[in-house]
Amino acid sequence: MLVNSVLAVSGLASFGLGDATIKFVAEHRARGDTESVIRVIRSTLTLYLLLGCLSAAATAVLSRWMTTSAFNIPRESREMAVMAIRIAGLGLAVRFAYAVLEAIARGYQRYDMESLYGIFNTLATLLMAVVFAGMGKGLVWILSGAVVVIAIGAIGLAVQIAKLIRGWEWILPVTDWPVLKETLSFGVFSWVQGVSGLLLSQADRLLIASIIGPSALTYYVVCVQITQMAHGLLAKAGSFLFPYATSLSTKGDILALKRLFRRGMVVTTLLGCAMALGIIAFGEVVLRLWLGAEFAHNAREALVGLAAFNGFLATSIVPYHYMNGTGFVKLNTFIGLLSGVLVCSAVAFAVPAYGIVGAAWARLSNLAVSLVGRTILCRRVLRDRRWYAGLIQLVPPLAALMPITALTMTPVNELSILWRTLSLVSAGILGIGLCWVCCRSIYQESPKTH
């Protein structure tokens, strides 16, 4: 888990070139300019390979410092940690090359090709990890297997792309500065949004590992993996909102924008809160069956905080896509970056005093910044002049999560787990009912305009 967080930070060296490659490959391909497509691919592939090698080298050089100074690694595990980080750094270089190949496939709108190899990488990596674990092998073997799998996937995807482009000229290295300048000028906003996303998703893990240690990080990351479904699944499903909002904004169809916004907010709020409530109600039972009573006891409170955070975060999906699609991408980028900084600061303050529970609840600090973006969106795009237009979007998740969150604060013992689960389910049903009532009240009628 710690190695994955280190790799995520190292991935910042990509500078958003993946999204830029998709854009310019698709743009030149639409014009029938195959020569420009190849120039873009050769330039970005060359730069990505260089950045990947530099990132791998930097990871290898810093691996000893990470294990002895940056993170609280037990002495007996440090040599294994150094080797694991170095192998993961090698995998990072391979991932950089693979990222360009993925971008090329998407630029050609061959999502079937990109998805096929993505599924292969995921399943093969998982299978190899389970086999090595079953054989009694350790972390180094599992990471080495993952590097081999992604290298095989990269080779297979490269062969398919060569068939698509009808040749291997695109793989030859070249430094075309005008192309790189144009690509980087677009990729910078994608990169900044990636930085803000990294601060929200990875910085808290690094801080926990540094302040408390990898053992506490294990509890925290397991809870993160379980609870992020309340937002992640809806975010994937709602990605169509970006181009749709762009189209409606271009046409100036404010009524359709408002209608889509209201419906989208009702759906994402209800489903996000329902998943968060389900995780809170049954999460402790799942952890007990999966990882044991001790693990469930240590992770229970952090699970509640992270589930509540993701329930609130689900309400940001529609505003996020609307801001990107209606001409506020720079503001969206700034708000995302500011949110990441605020969350990092809150986590750094909360972890020494409250441990992983403090880190979980500290994530909610980003709501203060998101209110600014929501209010601007309501005023500038939806023509809703009410000063509290953004604030009322948080009322439904607050109504849904408050009863069950209050109930989780009561003491727990082994004899009360069944009764406790039934009580949490009842509180969850009450919460989703309150959420529905609030959504109908807030989003049923068109917002007042002035």
Buried (B, 14 or more C-beta within 10 A) or exposed (E): BBBEBBBBBBBEBBBBBBBBBBBBBBBBBEEEEBEBBBBBBBBBBBBBBBBBBBBBEBBBEBBBEBBEEBBBBEEEEBEBBBBBBBBBBBBBBBBBBBBBBBBBBBBBEBEEBBEBBBEBBEEBBEEBBEEBEEEEBEBBBBBBBBBBBBBBBBEBBBEBBBEBBEEEBBBEEBEBEEBBEBBBEBBBBBBBBBBBBBBBBBBBBBBBBBBBBBEBBBBBBBBBEBBBBBBBBBBEEBEEBBEBBBEBBEEEEBEBBBEBBBEBBBBBBBBBBBBBBBBBBBBBBEBBEEBEEEBBBBBBBBBBBBBBBBBBBBBBBBBBBBBBBBEBBEBBBBBBBBBBBBBBEBBBEBBEEBBBBBBBBBBBBBBEBBBBBBBBBBBBBBBBEBEEBBBBBBBBBBBBBBBBBEBBEEEBEEEEBEEBBEBBBBBBBBBBEBBBEBBEEBBEEEBEEE
